[in-house]
């Protein structure tokens, strides 16, 4: 038992030297989103923007392997799928993911209390997204 614990400790220390998941930089530039309301912006910030924009907030645990690997992977995957700072917005796809509950993902919620959206918050977010990105709505280009 003692040797197992020591072995585990050595492994946990050794994996801290794996570089993936510790180079947390947010790309510069991109667009500034003209949100329809502060409520929509707050809901998006709490539930979506860490993975779907260049405005990721990197908490302390995102520097500790193996959690850092998971966080980095989720951000990389989220930005590749939809990056609101730089990419095109598929409003229908965003709304569908919110309605069906696939976004925000379950693994994000325990460390981000604002990501646990009630039905009312989901509806407010969907209405805000429609107002922000729907026909006639736009974004401003610039530093984001």
Steps between C-alpha positions, in 0.01 A plus 500: 500500500781739595686428173182546297440842654861601441479376139182698442661812643802459272273458195294808594816706538650368176194584288531864604790521255283410200464834321152449352234686692716767659559752222182695559489788261200670357538611139479875452269680265169384376162660517321675779150367534220756523288308753131585512515532880731464799296191601580318174866594532513372860326172419737444207804591711399264779397206282672520162777749438785316677497238224333684214700823480849641536402634843571184699548539873764249610441394864785378720416132451547540125873495574504168687527178298304292421213750542691750288495255209122469518445875527734574208335229288151636573602858413679391181200291395250772592685768306533269199125432501390859562713802584280805548809722491590405145261256333162500339203451728255220427213632709276198446775262612573709810134508598458127442803419721360717781148358471608136494743558788819392323643846569644586735642150547469319830876495573505883489224554751653383832765772496281766335181549703364755251492229233213318676229674299141481617223466239433872537866588452517276193200677354646843582830395339329371186297821465814706556694301240219548250505874566880516485568277199165485321405683181605862516720449805873522464839507657770758495848411387787607716703390798308256717 
